[in-house]
Amino acid sequence: MTKRSLIALALALAAGTLFADAVSNFEAARASQEAEEWYSAIELYQEALRENPSFHQAYRGLAECFYALDEYDHALAQVKKAQTYRKNDPELMDLEGFILVGTGKLAEAQRVFSAVLSSWPNDVGARFGSAEIEISAGRVSAASARYLDALKRQPENRKALLSLALVSWELGNAALARDYASKALQYHGDSAQVHYFAGYLASLEGRYGEAEGRARAALRLQPRYDDAQELLASVLYRTGRYAEVVDVCDERIARDRSLPGAWYLRSLALRRLGKAEEALRSAQTGLQVAPEDEVFRAFAEGIVLAELPFEDARRGRWAAYHVERARVFEQKNLSDQALYEYRRALKVNPYDVASRRAYAKLLLTRGYPARHLDQLKFIQTLGKSTSEVNDAVENYEKLLQGSLPKKWKVDPLYLDKSHARVGLYYQADPGNVRHPDAERVTVSMVAEVFSYDQRFTVSAREAPVSSYAEAFRASREAGEDYFALVTLDETERDVRISLDLYVSRTGSRAEAFSVFRTGNDRYANALRRLVQTVASRMPVRGAVLARYQADAIIDLGRSDGIAKDQIFDVVPRASVRPANEGLALSYPADQVLASFTVTALDEDLSQGILERSGYFDRVNAGDAVIPRAKEAASGGAQEGGAKAEPVAGGEPFLLNMLRKIR
């Protein structure tokens, strides 16, 4: 054999060895990907590409892994690389379309799927992609038709069966969802994912025994299946087996300490076991892993509020997160967000003088000197005043000498401006595997944000209700004016908080509100906007506090959205009640005692002129004042105003579950 032949043979053997190594790494990567171990799969795919840079299947695998991690831009880049080696591949085109759906480029994605179906009419992947587009647009029934079309072509297709099960549940057909899940189990009983989704659907119906069995079956088939472990822990929590919850969460954390859901559920279970200190330590560690998990933080701060004395130094450490955020928002001139953060910080740590002064300054900036003064006086009551604070108190008291409260000898601090009682209720959501009990946390947070609008008394029920009827009965018996059922839907990137408001006397719907937010601070922003929107739609009602001849003062002011020259009807308090349905106040026309026209405004009070309706002057302190129909604009200004907004967002929560199906 010649020297040249020997060199050629050596090169061929080396190339063969490299190719064999690339295939070996590729196969190992596929196995990791099947087990949803995305990071290991990515590393192995990259190793395969180092050994064979033209390995288009490895590029496709990388794209699938980055897509699963919601890294859409990088996933698309890998698809484009794969397509340089394999043009017009329908599987690559389908993957490109799915990625475009993930980035919100629905029209572009539809063009890709249409091109696939034009050349390959029986391609089910393109039909799945078109279904995701329909769901992204909120057309769930149309998506169901797409999945059915795919199932007709492949009657045993796992993705089609599981997708139809989820979509059927979303459309309210639980029996059909069970049927599709049963068929998936029949055809794919060896699939851990099929057992997981069957268990998830069982948990939605409250069939927790079956859900536990399916989760454990999934884990027998795939012991490191984290979604199945998360589902198992959630089911155990809902059935009151808190010690077992801690054990499952410890297993998850031992495998991966960066799982905020595991830390959250562990803390939740420890709290239920009465181990508040352990729960707080667990939550603190979990929030170091995921400081942006707002539901987790709200739950942990609930423990702080309930368990730690006001003097406990740990309150300051928990409040520091909100203080820092408030300062950042102030620097960006985002005063609404800054107010929210300062209020939360002071709720957690009321004795923080520096934060209270910053909060007082922000109130002053927004045009509320009396409320600014109230905060400074509170600092004095703490015994932590300074000469600067004392001087400011003295100066603002002089400045406000001519104000309406001084003139009428009314102290706004002790005003009871609340003329509407609202009860907040919730039903436990068995589908919330990520944050079980988050509904309870959310109604508490909604009530807290509402507490800064003095027109309302809002209470949050601690325990869930089983139905609308239970909430209706409880609210009516409590003498509330309105009751609301609050729901929370969330994914890792999105949150929607909905509030369905009803009249407590009749049970009729008053109005429905929904706020969708994505990105950073989504939970806090959704809470704040929801409360502002509800408050802006609530009917305005005040009361006559005092009168002197034709002059009178009422307990509504600039902070309640009242304007100069606004006209009110004065009605006996007992004659006013919420309308039978909708958001309005009802009173007989013949009960109107007088009109009240605003001539001067303060933060919480308005002075005006009374003009009696009949021959006799029957207006007394305590009578109700209601804006006349043509005057009745949106309600409470909430220290800066709040306007209702249109809300969109498709069906991200259903879409999130569908994208898990492989």
Beta strands, then each sheet from edge to edge (+ up, - down):
strand 1: 420-425
strand 2: 456-460
strand 3: 482-490
strand 4: 494-503
strand 5: 509-518
strand 6: 542-548
strand 7: 551-554
strand 8: 567-571
strand 9: 577-578
strand 10: 585-586
strand 11: 594-601
strand 12: 606-612
strand 13: 624-627
sheet 1: 2+ 1+ 3+ 4- 5+
sheet 2: 6+ 7- 12+ 11- 8+ 13- 6+
sheet 3: 9+ 10-
end
